[in-house]
Amino acid sequence: MQKARVPGFKRERIELESCSICEGRAVVKGVFYELVCTDCNGSGWVVRGSKLVLSSDELVTQLSFKLQQTQREIAALKASANVAMSLHEKSNRLGAGGTNYTGD
């Protein structure tokens, strides 16, 4: 007998995209001043594909997921850059008299 999946134990990740009306800025240009975008309720984000607006508490959760994912990607890029940099700065002892050869 298989276990049934119980909804609610893990939050669903909703794909977000910038609002097409305000272009993610949360405001639109009025005649004399900027107005809050009514299509995204002033958040700058809508659900990808359907253009639905999330409630503020759900939006906070989804933006937190997006921020965490971006922070993981940045950490991975920094780690790979550090590996490449450390390999370049190491002495390879291939130059004249055992010095570092750079290919120049």
Secondary structure in CASP SS format (residue, H / E / C, confidence):
PFRMAT SS
TARGET T0000
AUTHOR 0000-0000-0000
METHOD secondary structure of the structure
MODEL  1
M C 1.00
Q C 1.00
K C 1.00
A C 1.00
R C 1.00
V C 1.00
P C 1.00
G C 1.00
F C 1.00
K C 1.00
R C 1.00
E C 1.00
R C 1.00
I C 1.00
E C 1.00
L E 1.00
E E 1.00
S E 1.00
C C 1.00
S C 1.00
I C 1.00
C C 1.00
E C 1.00
G C 1.00
R C 1.00
A C 1.00
V E 1.00
V E 1.00
K E 1.00
G C 1.00
V C 1.00
F C 1.00
Y C 1.00
E E 1.00
L E 1.00
V E 1.00
C C 1.00
T C 1.00
D C 1.00
C C 1.00
N C 1.00
G C 1.00
S C 1.00
G C 1.00
W E 1.00
V E 1.00
V E 1.00
R C 1.00
G C 1.00
S C 1.00
K C 1.00
L C 1.00
V C 1.00
L C 1.00
S C 1.00
S H 1.00
D H 1.00
E H 1.00
L H 1.00
V H 1.00
T H 1.00
Q H 1.00
L H 1.00
S H 1.00
F H 1.00
K H 1.00
L H 1.00
Q H 1.00
Q H 1.00
T H 1.00
Q H 1.00
R H 1.00
E H 1.00
I H 1.00
A H 1.00
A H 1.00
L H 1.00
K H 1.00
A H 1.00
S H 1.00
A H 1.00
N H 1.00
V H 1.00
A H 1.00
M H 1.00
S H 1.00
L H 1.00
H H 1.00
E H 1.00
K C 1.00
S C 1.00
N C 1.00
R C 1.00
L C 1.00
G C 1.00
A H 1.00
G H 1.00
G H 1.00
T C 1.00
N C 1.00
Y C 1.00
T C 1.00
G C 1.00
D C 1.00
END
